[in-house]
Amino acid sequence: MKSLKYIALLATLALAFPLSSFAKDKNEHTVTLSDPVQVAGTQLKPGDYKLEWQGSGTGTQVSFIQHGKTVATAPATLKTNDDAVTQDAVVMSTNNNPRELKEIDFGHRKEALVFDQSGM
């Protein structure tokens, strides 16, 4: 009878494990900024940021989180990259001071967040 309980427990755990792996697929990614950058009117210092976004397409809202605190939020467009993007990349303007964040490419996810700063 004890072995039947253990088998039932193992079966339950085996079924629950794959479900938890699907739940882990969040809209988040960590990025390192090597230079100061402006996004949505906020100056971000160099460092590591956790990005979390909600929505898809042009209605995406991105939060920049550092040390557990949201330091900026910005509208963006979530797009799918082609296979040529193989690693993460941060794209900034080169002619503005301060530099503006234009795009963050996620190589292993084949996605990108594009920030439109023109309306700000």
Secondary structure by P-SEA (a helix, b strand, c coil): caaaaaaaaaaaaaaaaaaaaaaaccccbbbbbcbbbbcccccccbbbbbbbbccccccbbbbbbccccccbbbbbbbbbbcccccbbbbbbbcccccbbbcccccccccbbbbbbcccc
